Amino acid sequence: MTENEIDPSFIQNLEQRPKFNPIPQLEEQIPIIDLSASSPSEIQHLVSEIGDACRIYGFFQVINHGVPSELRRETEKVAKALFDLPIEEKRKVKRNEVDPMGYYEGEHTKNVRDWKEVFDYLVIDPTLIPASDDPNDQELRSLTNQWPQFPSQFREICEEYTKQVEKLAFKLLELISQSLGLPADHFNGYFKDQISFSRINHYPPCPAPHLALGVGRHKDGGALTVLAQDDVGGLQIALRSNGDWIPVNPIPNAFIINIGNCLQVWTNDEYWSAEHRVVVNSEKERFSMPFFFFPSHYVQIKPLDELIDDQNPPKYKEFNWGKFFASRNRSDFKKQNEDNVQIDHFKAS
């Protein structure tokens, strides 16, 4: 298929198009970390593994994580049932500038349309969070979920699944804190009133996988992302060492964890928010379910005092998470760069 045979809005710039090797090659892989450690020595080793993964890759996979595999399968099942519905039914809960949660098939990353459709939902009701003086408070507290009527168990299953994944995110946050030489609960206060959200991605078969991407290259804005992917694969990350793209191979029941911009700033670039993207193929559809773990909207993001000194001065200026998130959210509906407001804008001069 040529460029003239696909909607131009999906076509990536030449330098961003995926390259498919005709001969499979042995490629570097992100670490696989077992979270079942129990003894002090095992926990110490686990903490060290996580620190190395955050520093070198910004990505790792976890097994024995505690999220029930049956619940994950049920969530994947209702997700497929939702995307199998007629487009008219899905558009009944289509997101817009007023209701940015729900179904959407026009996602753009860096001004190029992604080859996918999504469903977004908040983890908790923002109206239950105490009001603050933050200027973005009213906008964030006005966010609401739009739940489809079908499948009938969709909301119940998704909410329970995300509750379990959120527990995993807090566990990982504590391990990451320990890997920095900080108390396990050091970051917990930043997430007291957090408004995290989950997304379900559906990537249909693409007739021109050499021209389009399921998601273009980007970094995640929050603290952590906890991702479930199916057995099809397609996620790729850019290596911190040289920028080369490597695949993240599917592992049954594992979760993929990646560092977001907030943790990169908190650690003053010691830990890395890696660029990543999704390639598509012409034969198989793919599903994935990322959980985006966000700080409270009133939290000020800056390098941690404990991690900076005269030899390692702060590399970022302080910024407000709620304002940062709201700016990125608004840019999505203007078909602008998804990373329109990037942490690079807050680099210290």
N, C-alpha and C positions, 0 to 999 in steps of 0.2 A: 504494500500500500504506500502511495506517495503522499507528499504534503497536500496535494490537491484533493485527496480523497478522505480527509478527516477535517472536522471542524477546526479552523485555525486557532480558536481560543484554547485548544488543548496542546498545541505544538510548543514544545520547549525550545528555547534558544539552543543553537547548535552545540555550544560548549556544555550545556546542562543535560543533553540527551544521554540516556544510559548506553553503555557499551556492553554487548553480550559476547562473551568469549565462545567461539565455536568448540573449543576443547576445554572441558572442566579443569580448573587448576586448584591446587591446594592453597587455600587462602587463610590468612590470620583470622582468629575468632575471638570474640569477647569472652571474658571469664564466665564459668558456670560455678555458682557458689551455693553450697549446701547450708541451709539455715537451721539444721537440726542440732547444732552444737549445744552441749549441756555442761560439760566440765569447764572449769576456769581456763585450762590450757586450750581447749577447743574454741571457747569463746574468744580468747585472745587471738588465736589464729584466724577466726572468722572476721574479727574487726580489722586485722591487718590485710586480709584479702579484699575486703570492701574498700579500704582506703586506697590500695594499689589500683583497683579497678576504676574508682572515681578519678584518680589522678592521671592514669594512663589513657583510659578510654572514655570515661564519662558514661559508660554503658556496662551492664553485666546482666546475666540471667540468674534467677534463683530457683532452687528446687527445695522440696520439703518446707514449704512456706506457710502451711496451715490453712490456706483457702480451700474449702471442700471442692474436689474435682467434679462431683456430681452437680453442685450448684453452678459451676462454670459451664458445664455442658448444657444445663437447662437454660442458662442465659444465652449461650450461643444459638440454641434452638429457637428461642422466641425472637432473637435478633434476625435470624434468617427468615422466619415467618413474617416479620414486619417488612423486610425489604422485598419479599416475594409478593406483597400486596400490589394491586394496580396503583399507578402513579397518582390517580385522582384521590385514592384513599390516603396515601402517604401525605399528600399536600394539604389534607385537612389539619395537620399539625405542623405545617411548614413555618419555619422561623422567619422573622423579619426584624426590622429596626426596633419595633416595640417589644416583641417577644423573641429574643435571640436564642432561646432554647427550643429544640424540636427538630423536625426533619429539614434537610437541605440538600440540594443536588447541584449547587452552583459555587462550591468552595473554590477560592483562588489562593495560590501561594506565589508571592512575588509576581503578581499580575498575570499569571498563567493559570488557566483552569485545571483543577485536579480531576483525574479520572476516577471519581468515586461519588458516593452519596453517603450522608451521615445522619445520625440522630444523636442530639446532645441533651443531657439532663443534669440538673444540679443535685448534689448529694443531700443538701438540707434546704429547708425553706428559709430564704434570707430574711423574711419578716420576723423570724424568731430570734434573730440576732439583735442585741441591744443597739439602739441608735448611737451614733457618735457625731462629733463635729467635723468629721472628714467631709470635704466638699463633694466627694464621689459617693457618699453614703446613700443618698436618695436613689441615685441611678442603680447602684448595686442591689439595694434592698427591694427594688421594683422588679427584679428578675423573677420569673416564674416558670415552672415546667409546663409543657404541653404533652399530655400523655395520650397515646392512640387508644381508640376503643378496642382495637384488635391488634395483636392477640390478647385475649382477655386477662391473662396472667402476666402480661408484659411488665407493668409497673411493679407489681409485687416482687417478681423475680429479680428485676434490675435493681431495685432498692436494697434487697437483701444481699445481692452479689456485691454491690458497691460498699455496703457496710463492712463486709469481710475484707475487701481490698483496702479500705481505709485503715483497718487495724494493721494490715501488713505495712502500709505506708508509714504509720507511726513507729512500728518496730524497726523499719529500715532507717528512719530518721534518727532514732536513738543509737543504732549501730554506727551510722555515719558520724554522729556527734562524738562517740567514743574514739573513732578512728582519727579524729582531729585532736585527741588528747583532752577533750572537754567532757563534762558530766553528761550522762546519757540523756537527761531531760533538758539539756541546754536550749534546744530549739522549740520545745513544746509550747512555751508561752506565746510564740509567734503564730500559733495555729489555734488559739483559743476560740476565735469566731470565724474560722476559715470558711470560705465559700468555694469549695472545690467542685469540679464537675467531671462527668464521665461522657465518653463519646463511643458510639458504635460506628465503625467504618465498614462500608461494603464497596469492594472494588470489582466491578463486572469484568468479564473478559474484554480485552482491548484489541481491536483489529490492527493497531499500529503501535505495539509496545516499544518500538525503537524511536518513536517520536514523542510519546506522552509519558507522564508520570502519575502514579496514584496520588502521591503528595510530593511537591517539589521540595528542594533542600530548605531546611529551616532549623531553628533551635526552639526548644520549649521554654516558655517564659516563667513557669512556676518554680517550685522547689524540686519536686520529683515527679516522674511519670511512671506509673505501673501499667504495663501493657501485656495483654493476652493476645497472642496471634494464633491462627490456625496452622494446619500443617502444610499450607501452600507456600509460604515464605514470600519475600519481596522487600522486607525492610533492609536498608543498607545504612551504614554509618560512615562518616568521614573520620579517618584516623587523625588523632591529634598530632602525631609525629610527622606526617607528610601529606595529609589531606586525601589520601587514596580512599576509594570507596570499597568497603568490605560488606558481605552479606551477614545478616544475623539469622543463622539457621534455626528452624523450629525444633524445639524439644518438647515432647508431650508433657502437658500440665505445668510447664515452667512459666514464670513471668519474666518479662524483660524490664529492667529498671534503667532509667536514664536520669542524669543530673540536669536540672533546669537552670535557667539564668540566675535565679535567686541564690542558689547554693554556690554558683561560680563567683558571684559578688561577695557573699558572706565569707567565702574562703580566700578571697583576694586572688583568684585565678589558680589556687592550688588544685582545686577540683574543677572539672571541665564539663561545660554544657556543649555536647558535640552536635554538629550538624548531622541531620539524617534525612532520608527520603524513602519513597516506596516505589519500586518498579512493578509493572504489571505484565501480564502475559496474555496471549491470544486464546488460551484454551480453558483456563480455570478462573473462577471467581475466588475472591479472598475476603475474609472477615478478620477484623481486629477490634480490640476493646481497650482503649487507653483510659486510665484514670489520672487526671491532672490534679496534683496535690498542691494547693495554693496556701500562702500565708493569709492571715486576717487582712482585710482591706485597708486597715489603718496603720499597718506596720511600715516603718521606714526601713528600707533596704540599704545596707552599707557594709563594707568589710568589718568583720568582728574585731573588736578591740584586742581580744586575746591572741589574734593571729597576725597583728601588724606591729612593727617597731621601726626603728631608724633604718635598719637594713632591708626591711620589707614594708615600705610606706603604702598607704591605701592607693589602689589603682582605680577606684570608682568614687564618684560623688554620691551622696545620699539621695535616694528618691523614694517616693511613696508608691507602695505596691498597688493600691486601689486605682490611683491615677494611671499608672503604667498599664494595668490590665484593661481599664476602660478605654484607653487610647487604642490599644491593639484590637479590642473588640469592635470598636466603631470602624476601624480601618477595613475590617472584613467586608462590610457592606458597601464600601466605596471601591471595591475591587483594587485596592492598593496592596502594596507589599505587606504580607502578613506580619513581617517583622518590622513594620513601619517605625515603631518605637522600639529600638534595640538597646541592649545594655551598653553597646559601644558609645551610645549618645551620652552615657554617664561616666565615661572614662575620665579620670582625673588628668588635668593638663600638666 
